[in-house]
Amino acid sequence: MVINETKLTEMATQELKNVLLEKYARAQLAQVLAEQEMASTARIEELLEDVIEALGLIDLSIDYLTAALTGNDPASIGVAQRVLGRGSRKAAGLNLGQTSS
């Protein structure tokens, strides 16, 4: 098979077009994937913000329940928790196991 200059030029041009199309397709795919990743990350951040907000409301509800059981002010329980820590009995105003004299 004899390949003349014109045929060789056509084959090289076609191969170059194929390579360029493949590179373009890869670039487009990379861009789409990056956009989807950013959208997914944004959605995850929104969901986490919702969860944090819900947890804050639950914490406030627990403060009110603790206040109902101990007679302490819910706001003072919240402040004590921030200062002394969540697990502190003093923060909750509980004196379990202690008898008053």
MARMAR-252961 format. One record per atom (N, C-alpha, C, CB): x, y, z; residue in one letter. Coordinates in Angstrom, 1 decimal, m for minus. Glycine has a CB too. Example, Ala and Ser with C-alpha at 12.3 -4.5 7.8 and 13.67 -1.06 7.14 Angstrom:
<sites>
+--------+--------+--------+---+
|   east |  north |     up | r |
+--------+--------+--------+---+
|   13.2 |   m5.7 |    7.8 | a |
|   12.3 |   m4.5 |    7.8 | a |
|   13.2 |   m3.3 |    7.8 | a |
|   11.3 |   m4.5 |    9.0 | a |
|   12.8 |   m2.2 |    7.1 | s |
|   13.7 |   m1.1 |    7.1 | s |
|   12.9 |    0.0 |    7.9 | s |
|   14.1 |   m0.6 |    5.7 | s |
+--------+--------+--------+---+
</sites>
This chain:
<sites>
+--------+--------+--------+---+
|   east |  north |     up | r |
+--------+--------+--------+---+
|    0.8 |   m1.2 |    0.0 | m |
|    0.0 |    0.0 |    0.0 | m |
|    0.9 |    1.2 |    0.0 | m |
|   m1.0 |    0.0 |    1.2 | m |
|    0.6 |    2.1 |   m0.9 | v |
|    1.4 |    3.3 |   m1.1 | v |
|    0.6 |    4.5 |   m0.5 | v |
|    1.8 |    3.6 |   m2.6 | v |
|    1.2 |    5.2 |    0.4 | i |
|    0.6 |    6.4 |    1.0 | i |
|    1.3 |    7.6 |    0.4 | i |
|    0.6 |    6.3 |    2.6 | i |
|    0.5 |    8.4 |   m0.2 | n |
|    1.0 |    9.7 |   m0.8 | n |
|    1.0 |   10.8 |    0.3 | n |
|    0.3 |   10.1 |   m2.1 | n |
|    1.5 |   11.9 |    0.0 | e |
|    1.6 |   13.0 |    0.9 | e |
|    0.2 |   13.5 |    1.3 | e |
|    2.4 |   14.2 |    0.3 | e |
|   m0.7 |   13.6 |    0.4 | t |
|   m2.1 |   14.0 |    0.6 | t |
|   m2.8 |   13.1 |    1.6 | t |
|   m2.9 |   14.2 |   m0.7 | t |
|   m2.7 |   11.8 |    1.3 | k |
|   m3.3 |   10.8 |    2.2 | k |
|   m2.7 |   10.9 |    3.6 | k |
|   m3.2 |    9.4 |    1.6 | k |
|   m1.4 |   11.0 |    3.7 | l |
|   m0.7 |   11.1 |    5.0 | l |
|   m1.2 |   12.4 |    5.7 | l |
|    0.8 |   11.1 |    4.8 | l |
|   m1.3 |   13.5 |    5.0 | t |
|   m1.8 |   14.7 |    5.6 | t |
|   m3.2 |   14.6 |    6.2 | t |
|   m1.7 |   15.9 |    4.6 | t |
|   m4.0 |   13.9 |    5.4 | e |
|   m5.4 |   13.7 |    5.8 | e |
|   m5.5 |   12.8 |    7.1 | e |
|   m6.2 |   13.0 |    4.7 | e |
|   m4.7 |   11.7 |    7.1 | m |
|   m4.6 |   10.8 |    8.2 | m |
|   m4.1 |   11.6 |    9.5 | m |
|   m3.7 |    9.6 |    7.9 | m |
|   m3.1 |   12.4 |    9.3 | a |
|   m2.5 |   13.1 |   10.4 | a |
|   m3.5 |   14.1 |   11.0 | a |
|   m1.2 |   13.8 |   10.0 | a |
|   m4.2 |   14.8 |   10.0 | t |
|   m5.2 |   15.8 |   10.4 | t |
|   m6.4 |   15.1 |   11.2 | t |
|   m5.8 |   16.5 |    9.2 | t |
|   m6.8 |   14.0 |   10.7 | q |
|   m7.9 |   13.3 |   11.4 | q |
|   m7.5 |   12.8 |   12.7 | q |
|   m8.3 |   12.1 |   10.5 | q |
|   m6.3 |   12.3 |   12.9 | e |
|   m5.8 |   11.9 |   14.2 | e |
|   m5.6 |   13.0 |   15.1 | e |
|   m4.4 |   11.2 |   14.0 | e |
|   m5.2 |   14.2 |   14.6 | l |
|   m5.1 |   15.4 |   15.4 | l |
|   m6.4 |   15.8 |   15.9 | l |
|   m4.4 |   16.5 |   14.6 | l |
|   m7.4 |   15.8 |   15.0 | k |
|   m8.8 |   16.2 |   15.4 | k |
|   m9.3 |   15.2 |   16.5 | k |
|   m9.7 |   16.1 |   14.2 | k |
|   m9.0 |   13.9 |   16.4 | n |
|   m9.5 |   13.0 |   17.4 | n |
|   m8.8 |   13.2 |   18.7 | n |
|   m9.2 |   11.5 |   16.9 | n |
|   m7.5 |   13.5 |   18.7 | v |
|   m6.8 |   13.8 |   20.0 | v |
|   m7.4 |   15.1 |   20.6 | v |
|   m5.3 |   14.0 |   19.7 | v |
|   m7.6 |   16.1 |   19.8 | l |
|   m8.1 |   17.4 |   20.3 | l |
|   m9.5 |   17.2 |   20.9 | l |
|   m8.1 |   18.4 |   19.2 | l |
|  m10.4 |   16.4 |   20.2 | l |
|  m11.7 |   16.1 |   20.7 | l |
|  m11.7 |   15.4 |   22.0 | l |
|  m12.5 |   15.3 |   19.7 | l |
|  m10.8 |   14.4 |   22.1 | e |
|  m10.7 |   13.6 |   23.3 | e |
|  m10.2 |   14.5 |   24.5 | e |
|   m9.7 |   12.5 |   23.2 | e |
|   m9.2 |   15.4 |   24.2 | k |
|   m8.7 |   16.3 |   25.3 | k |
|   m9.9 |   17.3 |   25.7 | k |
|   m7.5 |   17.1 |   24.8 | k |
|  m10.6 |   17.8 |   24.7 | y |
|  m11.7 |   18.7 |   25.0 | y |
|  m12.8 |   17.9 |   25.9 | y |
|  m12.4 |   19.2 |   23.7 | y |
|  m13.1 |   16.7 |   25.5 | a |
|  m14.1 |   15.9 |   26.2 | a |
|  m13.6 |   15.7 |   27.7 | a |
|  m14.4 |   14.6 |   25.5 | a |
|  m12.3 |   15.4 |   27.8 | r |
|  m11.8 |   15.2 |   29.2 | r |
|  m11.9 |   16.4 |   30.0 | r |
|  m10.4 |   14.7 |   29.1 | r |
|  m11.6 |   17.6 |   29.4 | a |
|  m11.6 |   18.9 |   30.1 | a |
|  m13.0 |   19.2 |   30.5 | a |
|  m11.0 |   20.0 |   29.2 | a |
|  m14.0 |   18.9 |   29.6 | q |
|  m15.4 |   19.2 |   29.9 | q |
|  m15.8 |   18.2 |   31.1 | q |
|  m16.3 |   18.9 |   28.7 | q |
|  m15.5 |   17.0 |   31.0 | l |
|  m15.8 |   16.0 |   32.1 | l |
|  m15.2 |   16.5 |   33.4 | l |
|  m15.3 |   14.6 |   31.7 | l |
|  m14.0 |   16.9 |   33.4 | a |
|  m13.4 |   17.3 |   34.6 | a |
|  m14.1 |   18.6 |   35.2 | a |
|  m11.9 |   17.7 |   34.4 | a |
|  m14.5 |   19.5 |   34.3 | q |
|  m15.2 |   20.6 |   34.8 | q |
|  m16.6 |   20.3 |   35.4 | q |
|  m15.4 |   21.6 |   33.6 | q |
|  m17.3 |   19.4 |   34.7 | v |
|  m18.6 |   18.9 |   35.2 | v |
|  m18.5 |   18.2 |   36.6 | v |
|  m19.3 |   18.0 |   34.2 | v |
|  m17.5 |   17.4 |   36.7 | l |
|  m17.2 |   16.7 |   38.0 | l |
|  m16.9 |   17.7 |   39.1 | l |
|  m16.1 |   15.7 |   37.8 | l |
|  m16.1 |   18.7 |   38.7 | a |
|  m15.7 |   19.7 |   39.7 | a |
|  m17.0 |   20.5 |   40.2 | a |
|  m14.7 |   20.6 |   39.2 | a |
|  m17.8 |   20.8 |   39.2 | e |
|  m19.0 |   21.6 |   39.6 | e |
|  m20.0 |   20.7 |   40.5 | e |
|  m19.8 |   22.0 |   38.3 | e |
|  m20.1 |   19.4 |   40.1 | q |
|  m20.9 |   18.5 |   40.9 | q |
|  m20.3 |   18.4 |   42.3 | q |
|  m21.0 |   17.2 |   40.3 | q |
|  m19.0 |   18.3 |   42.4 | e |
|  m18.4 |   18.2 |   43.8 | e |
|  m18.7 |   19.4 |   44.6 | e |
|  m16.9 |   18.0 |   43.6 | e |
|  m18.6 |   20.6 |   44.0 | m |
|  m18.8 |   21.9 |   44.7 | m |
|  m20.3 |   21.9 |   45.1 | m |
|  m18.5 |   23.1 |   43.8 | m |
|  m21.2 |   21.5 |   44.3 | a |
|  m22.6 |   21.5 |   44.6 | a |
|  m22.9 |   20.5 |   45.8 | a |
|  m23.5 |   21.1 |   43.4 | a |
|  m22.2 |   19.3 |   45.7 | s |
|  m22.4 |   18.3 |   46.8 | s |
|  m21.9 |   18.9 |   48.1 | s |
|  m21.7 |   17.0 |   46.4 | s |
|  m20.7 |   19.5 |   48.0 | t |
|  m20.1 |   20.1 |   49.2 | t |
|  m21.0 |   21.1 |   49.9 | t |
|  m18.7 |   20.6 |   48.9 | t |
|  m21.6 |   22.0 |   49.0 | a |
|  m22.5 |   23.0 |   49.5 | a |
|  m23.7 |   22.4 |   50.2 | a |
|  m22.9 |   24.0 |   48.3 | a |
|  m24.2 |   21.4 |   49.6 | r |
|  m25.4 |   20.7 |   50.1 | r |
|  m25.1 |   20.1 |   51.5 | r |
|  m26.0 |   19.7 |   49.1 | r |
|  m23.9 |   19.4 |   51.5 | i |
|  m23.5 |   18.8 |   52.8 | i |
|  m23.4 |   19.9 |   53.9 | i |
|  m22.2 |   18.0 |   52.6 | i |
|  m22.8 |   21.0 |   53.5 | e |
|  m22.6 |   22.1 |   54.5 | e |
|  m24.0 |   22.6 |   55.0 | e |
|  m21.8 |   23.2 |   53.9 | e |
|  m25.0 |   22.7 |   54.1 | e |
|  m26.3 |   23.1 |   54.4 | e |
|  m26.9 |   22.1 |   55.4 | e |
|  m27.2 |   23.3 |   53.2 | e |
|  m26.8 |   20.8 |   55.1 | l |
|  m27.3 |   19.8 |   56.0 | l |
|  m26.7 |   19.8 |   57.4 | l |
|  m27.2 |   18.4 |   55.4 | l |
|  m25.4 |   20.0 |   57.4 | l |
|  m24.7 |   20.1 |   58.7 | l |
|  m25.1 |   21.3 |   59.5 | l |
|  m23.2 |   20.1 |   58.5 | l |
|  m25.3 |   22.4 |   58.8 | e |
|  m25.8 |   23.6 |   59.5 | e |
|  m27.2 |   23.3 |   60.1 | e |
|  m25.9 |   24.8 |   58.6 | e |
|  m28.1 |   22.6 |   59.4 | d |
|  m29.4 |   22.2 |   59.9 | d |
|  m29.3 |   21.3 |   61.1 | d |
|  m30.2 |   21.5 |   58.8 | d |
|  m28.4 |   20.4 |   61.1 | v |
|  m28.2 |   19.4 |   62.2 | v |
|  m27.7 |   20.2 |   63.4 | v |
|  m27.2 |   18.3 |   61.8 | v |
|  m26.7 |   21.1 |   63.2 | i |
|  m26.2 |   21.9 |   64.3 | i |
|  m27.3 |   22.7 |   64.9 | i |
|  m25.0 |   22.8 |   63.9 | i |
|  m28.1 |   23.3 |   64.1 | e |
|  m29.3 |   24.1 |   64.6 | e |
|  m30.2 |   23.2 |   65.4 | e |
|  m30.0 |   24.8 |   63.5 | e |
|  m30.5 |   22.1 |   64.9 | a |
|  m31.4 |   21.1 |   65.6 | a |
|  m30.8 |   20.7 |   66.9 | a |
|  m31.7 |   19.9 |   64.8 | a |
|  m29.5 |   20.4 |   67.0 | l |
|  m28.9 |   20.1 |   68.2 | l |
|  m28.9 |   21.2 |   69.2 | l |
|  m27.4 |   19.6 |   67.9 | l |
|  m28.8 |   22.4 |   68.8 | g |
|  m28.9 |   23.6 |   69.7 | g |
|  m30.3 |   23.6 |   70.3 | g |
|  m28.6 |   24.9 |   68.9 | g |
|  m31.3 |   23.4 |   69.5 | l |
|  m32.7 |   23.4 |   70.0 | l |
|  m32.9 |   22.2 |   71.0 | l |
|  m33.7 |   23.3 |   68.9 | l |
|  m32.3 |   21.1 |   70.8 | i |
|  m32.4 |   20.0 |   71.7 | i |
|  m31.7 |   20.3 |   73.0 | i |
|  m31.8 |   18.7 |   71.1 | i |
|  m30.5 |   20.9 |   72.9 | d |
|  m29.8 |   21.3 |   74.1 | d |
|  m30.6 |   22.3 |   74.9 | d |
|  m28.4 |   22.0 |   73.7 | d |
|  m31.2 |   23.2 |   74.3 | l |
|  m32.1 |   24.2 |   75.0 | l |
|  m33.3 |   23.5 |   75.7 | l |
|  m32.6 |   25.3 |   74.0 | l |
|  m33.9 |   22.5 |   75.0 | s |
|  m35.0 |   21.8 |   75.6 | s |
|  m34.5 |   21.0 |   76.8 | s |
|  m35.6 |   20.8 |   74.5 | s |
|  m33.3 |   20.4 |   76.7 | i |
|  m32.8 |   19.7 |   77.9 | i |
|  m32.5 |   20.6 |   79.0 | i |
|  m31.5 |   18.9 |   77.5 | i |
|  m32.0 |   21.8 |   78.7 | d |
|  m31.8 |   22.8 |   79.8 | d |
|  m33.2 |   23.1 |   80.5 | d |
|  m31.2 |   24.1 |   79.2 | d |
|  m34.2 |   23.3 |   79.7 | y |
|  m35.5 |   23.5 |   80.3 | y |
|  m36.0 |   22.4 |   81.1 | y |
|  m36.6 |   23.9 |   79.2 | y |
|  m35.8 |   21.1 |   80.6 | l |
|  m36.2 |   20.0 |   81.4 | l |
|  m35.4 |   19.9 |   82.7 | l |
|  m36.0 |   18.7 |   80.6 | l |
|  m34.1 |   20.2 |   82.6 | t |
|  m33.3 |   20.2 |   83.8 | t |
|  m33.8 |   21.2 |   84.8 | t |
|  m31.8 |   20.4 |   83.5 | t |
|  m34.1 |   22.4 |   84.3 | a |
|  m34.6 |   23.5 |   85.1 | a |
|  m35.9 |   23.0 |   85.8 | a |
|  m34.8 |   24.7 |   84.3 | a |
|  m36.8 |   22.3 |   85.1 | a |
|  m38.0 |   21.9 |   85.7 | a |
|  m37.8 |   20.9 |   86.8 | a |
|  m38.9 |   21.3 |   84.6 | a |
|  m36.7 |   20.1 |   86.7 | l |
|  m36.4 |   19.1 |   87.7 | l |
|  m35.7 |   19.7 |   88.9 | l |
|  m35.6 |   17.9 |   87.1 | l |
|  m34.8 |   20.7 |   88.6 | t |
|  m34.0 |   21.2 |   89.7 | t |
|  m34.5 |   22.5 |   90.3 | t |
|  m32.6 |   21.4 |   89.2 | t |
|  m35.3 |   23.2 |   89.6 | g |
|  m35.8 |   24.5 |   90.1 | g |
|  m34.9 |   25.6 |   89.7 | g |
|  m36.0 |   24.5 |   91.5 | g |
|  m33.8 |   25.3 |   89.0 | n |
|  m32.8 |   26.4 |   88.6 | n |
|  m33.3 |   27.1 |   87.3 | n |
|  m31.4 |   25.8 |   88.4 | n |
|  m32.8 |   28.2 |   87.0 | d |
|  m33.1 |   29.0 |   85.8 | d |
|  m32.4 |   28.3 |   84.6 | d |
|  m32.7 |   30.4 |   86.0 | d |
|  m33.2 |   28.1 |   83.5 | p |
|  m32.6 |   27.5 |   82.3 | p |
|  m31.4 |   28.2 |   81.8 | p |
|  m33.6 |   27.3 |   81.2 | p |
|  m31.4 |   29.5 |   81.8 | a |
|  m30.3 |   30.3 |   81.3 | a |
|  m29.1 |   30.1 |   82.2 | a |
|  m30.7 |   31.8 |   81.3 | a |
|  m29.2 |   30.0 |   83.5 | s |
|  m28.1 |   29.8 |   84.4 | s |
|  m27.5 |   28.4 |   84.2 | s |
|  m28.4 |   30.0 |   85.8 | s |
|  m28.4 |   27.4 |   83.8 | i |
|  m27.9 |   26.1 |   83.5 | i |
|  m27.0 |   26.1 |   82.3 | i |
|  m29.1 |   25.1 |   83.3 | i |
|  m27.5 |   26.8 |   81.3 | g |
|  m26.7 |   26.9 |   80.0 | g |
|  m25.4 |   27.6 |   80.2 | g |
|  m27.5 |   27.7 |   79.0 | g |
|  m25.3 |   28.7 |   81.0 | v |
|  m24.1 |   29.3 |   81.3 | v |
|  m23.1 |   28.4 |   82.1 | v |
|  m24.3 |   30.6 |   82.1 | v |
|  m23.7 |   27.7 |   83.1 | a |
|  m22.9 |   26.8 |   83.9 | a |
|  m22.3 |   25.7 |   83.1 | a |
|  m23.7 |   26.2 |   85.1 | a |
|  m23.1 |   25.2 |   82.1 | q |
|  m22.6 |   24.2 |   81.2 | q |
|  m21.4 |   24.7 |   80.4 | q |
|  m23.7 |   23.7 |   80.3 | q |
|  m21.5 |   25.9 |   79.9 | r |
|  m20.4 |   26.5 |   79.1 | r |
|  m19.1 |   26.7 |   80.0 | r |
|  m20.8 |   27.8 |   78.5 | r |
|  m19.3 |   27.0 |   81.3 | v |
|  m18.2 |   27.3 |   82.2 | v |
|  m17.6 |   26.0 |   82.7 | v |
|  m18.6 |   28.2 |   83.3 | v |
|  m18.5 |   25.1 |   83.2 | l |
|  m18.1 |   23.9 |   84.0 | l |
|  m18.0 |   22.7 |   83.1 | l |
|  m19.0 |   23.7 |   85.1 | l |
|  m18.7 |   22.7 |   81.9 | g |
|  m18.7 |   21.5 |   81.1 | g |
|  m20.1 |   20.9 |   81.1 | g |
|  m17.7 |   20.5 |   81.5 | g |
|  m20.5 |   20.2 |   80.1 | r |
|  m21.8 |   19.6 |   80.0 | r |
|  m22.1 |   18.5 |   81.0 | r |
|  m22.0 |   19.0 |   78.6 | r |
|  m21.1 |   17.7 |   81.4 | g |
|  m21.3 |   16.6 |   82.3 | g |
|  m21.3 |   17.0 |   83.8 | g |
|  m20.3 |   15.6 |   82.0 | g |
|  m21.1 |   18.2 |   84.1 | s |
|  m20.9 |   18.6 |   85.4 | s |
|  m22.3 |   18.6 |   86.1 | s |
|  m20.3 |   20.0 |   85.5 | s |
|  m22.3 |   18.0 |   87.3 | r |
|  m23.6 |   18.0 |   88.1 | r |
|  m23.8 |   19.4 |   88.6 | r |
|  m23.5 |   17.0 |   89.2 | r |
|  m22.8 |   20.1 |   88.9 | k |
|  m23.0 |   21.5 |   89.4 | k |
|  m23.6 |   22.3 |   88.3 | k |
|  m21.6 |   22.1 |   89.8 | k |
|  m23.3 |   22.1 |   87.0 | a |
|  m23.9 |   22.8 |   85.9 | a |
|  m25.4 |   22.6 |   85.9 | a |
|  m23.2 |   22.5 |   84.6 | a |
|  m25.8 |   21.3 |   86.1 | a |
|  m27.2 |   21.0 |   86.1 | a |
|  m27.9 |   21.3 |   87.4 | a |
|  m27.3 |   19.5 |   85.8 | a |
|  m27.1 |   21.6 |   88.4 | g |
|  m27.8 |   21.9 |   89.7 | g |
|  m28.2 |   20.7 |   90.4 | g |
|  m29.0 |   22.8 |   89.5 | g |
|  m27.6 |   19.5 |   90.1 | l |
|  m27.9 |   18.3 |   90.7 | l |
|  m27.0 |   18.0 |   91.9 | l |
|  m27.9 |   17.1 |   89.7 | l |
|  m27.5 |   17.5 |   93.0 | n |
|  m26.6 |   17.1 |   94.1 | n |
|  m27.0 |   15.7 |   94.4 | n |
|  m26.8 |   18.1 |   95.3 | n |
|  m26.9 |   14.8 |   93.5 | l |
|  m27.3 |   13.4 |   93.7 | l |
|  m26.3 |   12.7 |   94.7 | l |
|  m27.3 |   12.6 |   92.3 | l |
|  m26.9 |   11.9 |   95.5 | g |
|  m26.1 |   11.2 |   96.5 | g |
|  m25.7 |   12.0 |   97.7 | g |
|  m24.9 |   10.7 |   95.8 | g |
|  m26.1 |   13.2 |   97.8 | q |
|  m25.8 |   14.1 |   98.9 | q |
|  m27.0 |   14.3 |   99.7 | q |
|  m25.1 |   15.4 |   98.4 | q |
|  m26.9 |   14.3 |  101.0 | t |
|  m28.0 |   14.6 |  101.9 | t |
|  m27.8 |   16.0 |  102.4 | t |
|  m28.2 |   13.6 |  103.0 | t |
|  m28.9 |   16.8 |  102.5 | s |
|  m28.8 |   18.1 |  103.1 | s |
|  m28.9 |   18.0 |  104.6 | s |
|  m29.9 |   19.0 |  102.5 | s |
|  m28.2 |   18.9 |  105.3 | s |
|  m28.1 |   18.8 |  106.8 | s |
|  m29.1 |   19.9 |  107.3 | s |
|  m26.8 |   19.0 |  107.3 | s |
+--------+--------+--------+---+
</sites>
